[in-house]
């Protein structure tokens, strides 16, 4: 099994309303990456999974992959 990089887009509910996010995460499967995003955002912002909406998960390929310096800002 190959490790892939995924782009995850969605929104999470905070006190002042819904806030969009885009994060890049590595994983074996799409389901693994979703679990990781739920866990990280829930821990960081203290929100339940029901308040995190994942709208799209896209596997990145070839030139879309970033190197070590391509970390995007999260939520």
Residue pairs with C-beta under 8 A, 6 or more apart in sequence:
1 28
2 28
3 26
3 27
3 28
4 26
4 27
4 28
4 59
4 60
5 24
5 25
5 26
5 59
5 60
5 65
5 66
6 24
6 25
6 26
6 27
6 30
6 33
6 57
6 58
6 59
6 60
7 22
7 23
7 24
7 56
7 57
7 58
7 60
7 64
8 21
8 22
8 23
8 24
8 25
8 33
8 34
8 37
8 54
8 56
8 57
9 20
9 21
9 22
9 54
9 55
9 56
9 57
9 58
10 20
10 21
10 37
10 52
10 53
10 54
10 55
10 56
11 18
11 19
11 20
11 21
11 52
11 53
11 55
12 18
12 19
12 21
12 41
12 45
12 47
12 51
12 52
12 53
12 75
13 19
13 47
13 51
13 52
14 45
14 47
18 53
19 75
20 75
21 41
21 74
21 75
22 72
22 74
23 37
23 40
23 72
23 74
23 75
24 60
24 66
24 70
24 71
24 72
25 33
25 36
25 37
26 33
27 33
27 36
30 57
30 59
33 57
34 54
34 57
37 52
37 54
38 49
38 52
38 54
41 47
41 52
41 75
42 48
42 49
42 52
44 75
45 75
